[in-house]
Amino acid sequence: MSSQEILPGPYPSIVIHRIHGELSYDAMTADDALGLNRGIHFVLLDASDINLALPEDFLSGARHSYFTNPNLRHMALYTQSNMLGTIGKMVAKLTRRQDRLSVHTDFDVAMSHLVNLYNQAQ
């Protein structure tokens, strides 16, 4: 079973996307819920509570995920799982958006990274 939470970050252009349980296509395609079509450009994906059961045809779905939204400036992936970090990097490489992903094992470090990127963009 999958659930997700979308929480505000410290600035209007930063949002936190927490996914619990199994990753779902709804979570992967949450462009509107994350505000990516309304100007939010930085996402902290909290994958600390995702189990490793990926959806069927995950790679095909990843090509249409919000990670490929042109309004996404950067995604900081927070996970304690080396495997999920590797999968995230693989998706970034497949979608040719390696410069839009960073992987972190500490939530606060991930948020600090996004805040720095946000401040540089101002």
Helices and strands as residue ranges (DSSP letters): E 2-8, E 14-21, H 25-28, H 31-34, E 42-50, H 58-62, G 66-68, E 74-78, H 82-94, G 98-100, E 101-104, H 107-121
